[in-house]
């Protein structure tokens, strides 16, 4: 029996938290809580007030 191959296309390596919520179907408030407790991986911020960008590539590696 051969192994299973799963191909996932990522249109962009980073997306806004709003877009991540849309892609996954997870409510935005739940995504915010997941971000706060570390379940969502983000690109390092350059400035304190910068909006978080979800690192989709890193998120897929954790699967």
N, C-alpha and C positions, 0 to 999 in steps of 0.2 A: 504494500500500500504506500502510495506517495504522500508527501507532506502537503499541507494546505498552504496556499499562497494567497495573501490578502493584499491588494493594491489600494492605497489611499492617495487621492490627489489633494494637494494643499495648494490653493490658489495664491495664498500669501503667507509668509512665515509668521507675521505678526498681525493681529486684528484687535480692534477695540473690544472692551468688555461687552458693550452693547451688541456688537456683531457676533461675538462668541456666544452670547445668550441666544441670538437668533439662529445661529448655525446648529447649536446643540439642542435647542428647544427647552433649555433650562431658564426659569424666570430670572430676570436681571437681579432682583434682590437676593436670590439664592446664590447667584454668581458672585455678588459682592461679599457675601458671607464666606463662600469658598475661597475667595481671594484673601480675605482677612485671616483665615485659618491655614493658608498655605496649600490648599488643594489645587489651585490654579497657578501655573508658572508664568511669570511675566518677564518682559525685557527689563533689564536694569534701568531705572529712571536716571536721567541726567540732571533734572531739576525736581525739587520737592513737590511742586504743584503740577507737574506733568501728569497727564492721564495715563493710567496703566495700559500697556499693550500686551495681550496674551500671546505667549510664545507657542504657537501651534506645533512646531516641530518637536520641541521639548515635551509637550503634552503627549504627543503620539509615541514618543520613545518610552514613556512610562507605562504604556499598555501592556 
